[in-house]
């Protein structure tokens, strides 16, 4: 999962590749309850707060966003993965530009958190262009149904 995120971010600085299907399509297609910005996310490394999420993908007010030069976003994402793992979060899934974390609680309940990587595809994808990471909670018990499918075996 981590390597996919880095590959996607490396592709983002290539003039021939783009991440056009970043959170915009996921956010627009995702029905159901909306999570909240993960406002307790710290600023790590070269990250700077981006309260407006670059005014991209409708994430303003829906995610806590940070920005860094696009060339460094992959390494920054790895720092965030390590940080959340250190806080007890487990990488549970994702895709090229998204990492889904879960944190198990008592009774088979799990909290969910996601980190998405994106940039402004309307601008040149130069290494110094701003890249973004957005963090939002996933509402509800993200492990619902997983416990029964796994035979109720804790991991």
C-alpha positions in Angstrom: 0.0 0.0 0.0 2.7 2.4 0.9 4.6 1.8 -2.3 1.5 2.4 -4.4 1.1 5.8 -2.8 4.7 6.7 -3.5 4.4 5.5 -7.0 1.4 7.6 -7.6 3.1 10.6 -6.1 6.2 10.0 -8.2 3.9 9.8 -11.3 2.4 13.2 -10.3 5.7 14.9 -11.0 6.0 13.3 -14.4 4.6 15.5 -17.2 3.1 12.5 -18.9 1.2 11.1 -16.0 -1.5 12.6 -13.8 -3.7 11.7 -10.9 -6.9 13.0 -12.3 -9.0 10.4 -10.5 -7.9 11.5 -7.1 -10.3 12.2 -4.2 -12.7 14.2 -6.5 -14.2 11.1 -8.0 -14.1 9.2 -4.7 -15.6 12.0 -2.7 -18.4 12.6 -5.3 -19.2 8.9 -5.7 -19.2 8.1 -2.0 -22.8 8.1 -0.7 -23.6 7.8 3.0 -22.4 9.5 6.1 -19.6 12.0 5.8 -16.6 11.8 8.1 -15.0 14.8 9.8 -11.6 16.4 9.2 -9.0 14.6 11.3 -8.1 17.9 12.9 -5.8 16.3 15.5 -3.3 15.4 12.7 0.1 17.0 13.5 2.3 18.9 11.1 5.2 16.6 10.3 8.4 17.3 8.4 8.0 20.0 5.8 4.2 20.0 6.0 2.4 23.2 6.3 -1.3 23.5 7.2 -3.6 24.0 4.2 -6.9 24.9 5.7 -8.6 25.3 2.3 -7.1 22.0 0.9 -5.9 24.0 -2.1 -9.6 24.6 -3.0 -9.5 21.2 -4.7 -11.9 18.3 -4.9 -14.4 19.8 -2.5 -12.3 18.9 0.5 -12.4 22.3 2.1 -14.1 21.7 5.5 -14.3 17.9 4.9 -10.6 17.1 5.5 -7.7 18.4 7.4 -5.1 19.1 4.7 -1.4 19.8 4.7 0.8 20.9 1.8 4.4 20.4 0.7 6.3 20.6 -2.5 5.1 17.8 -4.8 8.5 16.2 -5.0 8.5 15.7 -1.2 4.9 14.5 -0.7 5.7 10.8 -1.1 8.3 11.0 1.7 5.9 13.1 3.8 3.1 10.5 3.3 5.5 7.8 4.5 6.1 9.9 7.6 2.4 10.2 8.3 2.0 6.4 7.8 4.7 5.8 10.4 3.2 8.4 12.7 -0.3 6.8 12.6 1.2 3.3 13.0 3.0 4.6 16.0 -0.4 5.7 17.4 -1.9 2.2 17.0 -3.5 2.6 13.6 -3.2 -0.3 11.1 -3.0 0.2 7.3 -6.1 -1.6 6.2 -6.4 -0.7 2.5 -6.5 2.0 -0.1 -5.5 2.6 -3.6 -2.9 4.6 -5.6 -3.6 7.9 -3.8 -5.4 6.8 -0.6 -4.4 4.9 2.5 -7.2 3.7 4.9 -6.3 3.1 8.5 -8.2 1.3 11.2 -7.8 1.3 14.9 -9.4 -1.6 16.7 -11.3 -1.0 19.9 -13.2 -3.4 22.3 -16.1 -5.4 21.1 -15.0 -5.7 17.5 -15.4 -2.0 16.8 -12.9 -0.1 14.7 -12.4 3.6 14.1 -11.4 4.6 10.6 -9.2 7.3 9.1 -8.1 7.9 5.6 -5.2 9.9 4.0 -5.5 11.0 0.4 -2.8 12.5 -1.8 -3.6 15.0 -4.5 -2.5 18.0 -6.4 -3.9 20.5 -8.8 -4.0 18.8 -12.2 -4.8 22.1 -13.9 -1.3 23.3 -13.1 2.0 22.0 -14.3 3.2 19.1 -12.1 6.6 20.5 -11.4 8.6 19.2 -8.3 8.1 22.6 -6.5 4.3 22.7 -7.2 2.2 22.2 -4.2 1.1 18.7 -3.3 -1.5 17.9 -0.6 -2.4 15.3 1.9 -5.9 15.3 3.2 -7.0 13.5 6.4 -10.5 12.6 7.4 -12.3 10.2 9.7 -14.5 7.4 8.4 -17.8 7.4 10.3 -19.2 4.3 11.9 -17.7 1.0 12.7 -15.4 0.3 9.8 -14.9 -3.3 11.0 -18.7 -4.1 10.9 -19.1 -7.4 9.1 -15.4 -8.0 9.0 -15.3 -9.8 12.4 -17.9 -12.3 11.4 -16.3 -12.9 8.0 -12.9 -13.5 9.7 -14.5 -16.0 12.2 -14.3 -13.4 15.0 -10.6 -13.9 15.4 -8.8 -10.8 16.7 -5.7 -9.8 14.8 
